[in-house]
């Protein structure tokens, strides 16, 4: 019995030392992430934390907001934003050379309140008629750097209806959730990235903009040049682009980019 007890105590001690070592090695990874990737990062992050013991500190924002933060000197271990923005940051030395990787893309879509009639958006002319007929239209304020808002502002200009819909336009600041505004009945039609509209309860996704007016935005990941946890950040990116991570991207409405 005495020998068994000593072995048991030794095993417990080794287990405790191993747990303490793992806990001591755990780090906090700071991520600046575009709203379009939020659902994917939430799911992938939970699995990554469980697998590694590391913790993710995530700040969500528009691509424009993320760029401003980084240019102002805010540290980040991982950056997820539009590929164009990440490329510009890399050129400016804000992203570790060679870490800029296109990850996935998504388009701009339309949603209405759950149970409401779906507007016809199958063609350019159909979309134009539906926008003119709508009582209110919500989309991200282009001034805040939201990619979908900037694009949709260009779309209504192209359709020649910018002035006509201006009185019934609701601009959502700070990359806010357009789908929530629609779900609450505060706007009849909502326009935002597909990945941002799909998970909103109380809103139903109608579909993407017509191909002729669509803008498939590619989002990239990169390691912040002034981040403190480069290795851990690289590990998260590796997980996000692994087969398991790619399945999460697909499940949240993103279209993974082919990895070389």
Beta strands, then each sheet from edge to edge (+ up, - down):
strand 1: 28-34
strand 2: 55-61
strand 3: 78-82
strand 4: 101-106
strand 5: 108-113
strand 6: 137-140
strand 7: 169-172
strand 8: 189-193
strand 9: 203-208
strand 10: 217-223
strand 11: 255-256
sheet 1: 2+ 1+ 3+ 10- 4+ 11-
sheet 2: 7+ 6+ 8+ 5- 9+
end
